[in-house]
Amino acid sequence: MKQRLLVMNGQRLLQIEKEGQWATDKVEKAGALKPGIYNIHLAVQADKAKTHEGMIIYHDHTHIYQQTGKSFVKHALSDFDKVPEIGSNSSIRYEQGAAQSSQSTSLKLGRGIS
């Protein structure tokens, strides 16, 4: 089953592909997510030997999806004591099989109003 997340107009739409057409399954507020199309069906299982840094995109009853660069990884929800907030920039590492999440403190560069 293919899933994608479509973020636009302050809304976050979970879409599922059915018979070649995308159908909206769930609609929620976008929160801190930037507008765009997130193809979470392309997510690969997280490597527990590495630390994964990036934006938390979505979570369902089995997985947490994280964007790392231009790709996506999925973490088993059962590995977390506390689920990271959607839209947060998090660093996830594994210690003795349990996922540990912390907020990343990377700076965003941009132009301010002058």
Secondary structure, DSSP 4 states (H G I P E B T S, - for coil): --EEEEEETTEEEEEEEETTEEEEEEEEE-TTPPSEEE-GGG-EEPPTTS-EEEEEEEE-SSEEEEEETTEEEEEEGGGBSSPPPTT-EEEEEEETTEEEEEE--PPPP-----
